[in-house]
Amino acid sequence: MSDAILELLRVIQSDLAGVKADLRPMRAQLDGLPLINRTVTVIQQEVRALKAAFNDFALTVRELQHD
């Protein structure tokens, strides 16, 4: 290969190494998304359960007031 092509390939390789270095912090954040998603799902389930419990409590209080 000619020297110009080899130099071009070195420049591209260097640029790719820089891009990889820039993406490393993003990779760490993206790897954590499934854990965050699971936590949000659990919290949503707990909130629904609490709403149901409060509604049941409110109905019980109303029934006791009418008796």
Residue frames as a rotation matrix with the C-alpha (Angstrom) as fourth column:
MET 1
0.578 0.816 0.000 0.00
0.816 -0.578 0.000 0.00
0.000 0.000 -1.000 0.00
SER 2
0.019 -0.557 0.830 1.09
0.426 -0.747 -0.511 3.50
0.904 0.363 0.223 -0.52
ASP 3
-0.798 -0.429 -0.424 2.23
0.564 -0.280 -0.777 5.71
0.214 -0.859 0.466 2.34
ALA 4
-0.761 0.567 0.315 -0.77
-0.536 -0.823 0.186 8.00
0.365 -0.027 0.931 1.87
ILE 5
0.185 0.858 -0.478 -3.21
-0.303 0.513 0.803 5.14
0.935 -0.004 0.355 2.36
LEU 6
-0.130 -0.314 -0.941 -1.35
0.739 0.602 -0.303 3.87
0.661 -0.735 0.154 5.41
GLU 7
-0.973 -0.230 0.016 -1.35
0.173 -0.774 -0.609 7.35
0.152 -0.590 0.793 6.92
LEU 8
-0.385 0.912 0.141 -5.08
-0.681 -0.384 0.624 7.68
0.623 0.144 0.769 6.23
LEU 9
0.265 0.458 -0.848 -5.71
0.177 0.842 0.510 4.35
0.948 -0.285 0.142 7.96
ARG 10
-0.568 -0.537 -0.624 -3.69
0.730 0.023 -0.683 5.49
0.381 -0.844 0.379 10.99
VAL 11
-0.910 0.285 0.303 -5.72
-0.342 -0.927 -0.155 8.69
0.237 -0.244 0.940 11.20
ILE 12
0.027 0.969 -0.244 -8.98
-0.533 0.220 0.817 6.73
0.845 0.108 0.523 10.99
GLN 13
0.055 -0.075 -0.996 -7.76
0.582 0.813 -0.030 4.32
0.811 -0.578 0.088 13.66
SER 14
-0.882 -0.425 -0.202 -6.81
0.423 -0.529 -0.736 7.22
0.206 -0.735 0.646 15.91
ASP 15
-0.626 0.726 0.284 -10.21
-0.647 -0.687 0.329 8.86
0.434 0.023 0.901 15.38
LEU 16
0.216 0.723 -0.657 -11.99
-0.150 0.689 0.709 5.61
0.965 -0.054 0.257 16.21
ALA 17
-0.364 -0.425 -0.829 -9.98
0.754 0.388 -0.530 5.26
0.547 -0.818 0.180 19.41
GLY 18
-0.988 0.015 0.151 -11.09
-0.083 -0.887 -0.454 8.77
0.127 -0.461 0.878 20.38
VAL 19
-0.208 0.977 -0.048 -14.72
-0.691 -0.112 0.715 7.97
0.693 0.182 0.698 19.66
LYS 20
0.129 0.207 -0.970 -14.50
0.362 0.901 0.240 4.78
0.923 -0.382 0.041 21.72
ALA 21
-0.751 -0.472 -0.461 -13.04
0.604 -0.209 -0.769 6.74
0.266 -0.857 0.442 24.62
ASP 22
-0.828 0.499 0.257 -15.85
-0.512 -0.859 0.017 9.30
0.229 -0.117 0.966 24.36
LEU 23
0.016 0.913 -0.408 -18.50
-0.534 0.353 0.769 6.55
0.846 0.205 0.493 24.36
ARG 24
-0.591 -0.320 -0.740 -17.22
0.323 0.748 -0.580 4.70
0.739 -0.582 -0.339 27.44
PRO 25
-0.964 0.262 0.044 -19.03
-0.148 -0.392 -0.908 6.94
-0.221 -0.882 0.417 29.97
MET 26
-0.234 0.925 -0.301 -22.25
-0.967 -0.187 0.176 6.65
0.106 0.332 0.937 27.97
ARG 27
-0.221 0.089 -0.971 -21.91
-0.234 0.962 0.141 2.87
0.947 0.258 -0.192 27.96
ALA 28
-0.926 -0.155 -0.344 -21.80
0.288 0.302 -0.909 2.84
0.245 -0.941 -0.235 31.76
GLN 29
-0.687 0.727 -0.021 -24.99
-0.591 -0.575 -0.565 4.90
-0.423 -0.376 0.825 31.90
LEU 30
-0.070 0.681 -0.729 -26.76
-0.903 0.267 0.336 2.72
0.423 0.682 0.597 29.33
ASP 31
-0.581 -0.205 -0.788 -25.80
0.016 0.965 -0.263 -0.45
0.814 -0.165 -0.557 31.16
GLY 32
-0.976 0.188 -0.113 -27.66
0.107 -0.041 -0.993 0.86
-0.191 -0.981 0.020 34.21
LEU 33
-0.602 0.785 -0.144 -30.94
-0.769 -0.522 0.370 1.52
0.215 0.333 0.918 32.36
PRO 34
-0.183 0.594 -0.783 -32.39
-0.039 0.792 0.610 -1.99
0.982 0.142 -0.121 32.78
LEU 35
-0.619 -0.083 -0.781 -31.88
0.739 0.274 -0.615 -1.74
0.266 -0.958 -0.108 36.54
ILE 36
-0.932 0.307 -0.192 -33.53
-0.217 -0.899 -0.380 1.67
-0.290 -0.312 0.905 36.62
ASN 37
-0.451 0.794 -0.408 -36.41
-0.639 0.032 0.769 0.36
0.623 0.607 0.493 34.49
ARG 38
-0.291 0.308 -0.906 -36.94
0.446 0.881 0.157 -2.58
0.846 -0.359 -0.394 36.87
THR 39
-0.831 -0.066 -0.552 -36.91
0.541 -0.321 -0.777 -0.25
-0.126 -0.945 0.303 39.88
VAL 40
-0.805 0.573 -0.153 -39.48
-0.592 -0.796 0.127 2.05
-0.049 0.193 0.980 38.26
THR 41
-0.300 0.703 -0.645 -41.69
-0.299 0.573 0.764 -0.95
0.906 0.422 0.038 37.48
VAL 42
-0.456 0.078 -0.887 -41.55
0.740 0.586 -0.330 -2.16
0.494 -0.807 -0.325 41.08
ILE 43
-0.930 0.111 -0.349 -42.37
0.139 -0.775 -0.616 1.32
-0.339 -0.622 0.706 42.38
GLN 44
-0.616 0.750 -0.241 -45.34
-0.691 -0.366 0.624 1.55
0.380 0.550 0.744 39.99
GLN 45
-0.227 0.516 -0.826 -46.63
0.195 0.855 0.480 -1.79
0.954 -0.052 -0.295 41.28
GLU 46
-0.648 -0.078 -0.758 -46.24
0.756 0.058 -0.652 -0.67
0.095 -0.995 0.021 44.88
VAL 47
-0.929 0.338 -0.151 -48.07
-0.314 -0.935 -0.164 2.60
-0.197 -0.105 0.975 44.19
ARG 48
-0.368 0.831 -0.418 -50.97
-0.500 0.202 0.842 0.70
0.784 0.519 0.341 42.61
ALA 49
-0.272 0.222 -0.937 -51.13
0.620 0.784 0.006 -1.60
0.736 -0.579 -0.351 45.65
LEU 50
-0.860 -0.084 -0.503 -51.14
0.464 -0.536 -0.705 1.41
-0.210 -0.840 0.501 48.00
LYS 51
-0.772 0.631 -0.083 -53.91
-0.605 -0.688 0.400 3.10
0.195 0.359 0.913 46.01
ALA 52
-0.167 0.717 -0.676 -56.01
-0.077 0.674 0.734 -0.05
0.983 0.175 -0.058 46.24
ALA 53
-0.457 -0.060 -0.888 -55.36
0.810 0.384 -0.443 -0.29
0.368 -0.921 -0.126 49.98
PHE 54
-0.961 0.111 -0.252 -56.34
0.019 -0.886 -0.463 3.36
-0.275 -0.450 0.850 50.54
ASN 55
-0.534 0.815 -0.225 -59.50
-0.634 -0.210 0.744 2.89
0.559 0.540 0.629 48.47
ASP 56
-0.150 0.448 -0.882 -60.44
0.390 0.846 0.363 -0.19
0.908 -0.290 -0.301 50.49
PHE 57
-0.723 -0.179 -0.668 -59.79
0.691 -0.204 -0.693 1.72
-0.012 -0.963 0.271 53.70
ALA 58
-0.914 0.401 -0.066 -61.95
-0.404 -0.914 0.037 4.64
-0.046 0.061 0.997 52.52
LEU 59
-0.263 0.857 -0.443 -64.80
-0.378 0.331 0.864 2.28
0.887 0.396 0.237 51.63
THR 60
-0.285 0.104 -0.953 -64.55
0.726 0.672 -0.144 0.60
0.626 -0.733 -0.267 55.02
VAL 61
-0.922 -0.064 -0.381 -64.66
0.314 -0.700 -0.641 3.98
-0.226 -0.711 0.666 56.79
ARG 62
-0.698 0.712 -0.080 -67.75
-0.638 -0.568 0.520 4.98
0.325 0.414 0.850 54.76
GLU 63
-0.128 0.653 -0.746 -69.48
0.056 0.756 0.652 1.71
0.990 0.042 -0.133 55.58
LEU 64
-0.501 -0.121 -0.857 -68.71
0.825 0.233 -0.515 2.13
0.262 -0.965 -0.017 59.27
GLN 65
-0.982 0.139 -0.125 -70.06
-0.097 -0.949 -0.300 5.71
-0.160 -0.282 0.946 59.21
HIS 66
-0.451 0.859 -0.243 -73.34
-0.652 -0.131 0.747 4.57
0.609 0.496 0.619 57.64
ASP 67
-0.272 0.339 -0.901 -73.87
0.407 0.889 0.211 1.82
0.872 -0.309 -0.380 60.22
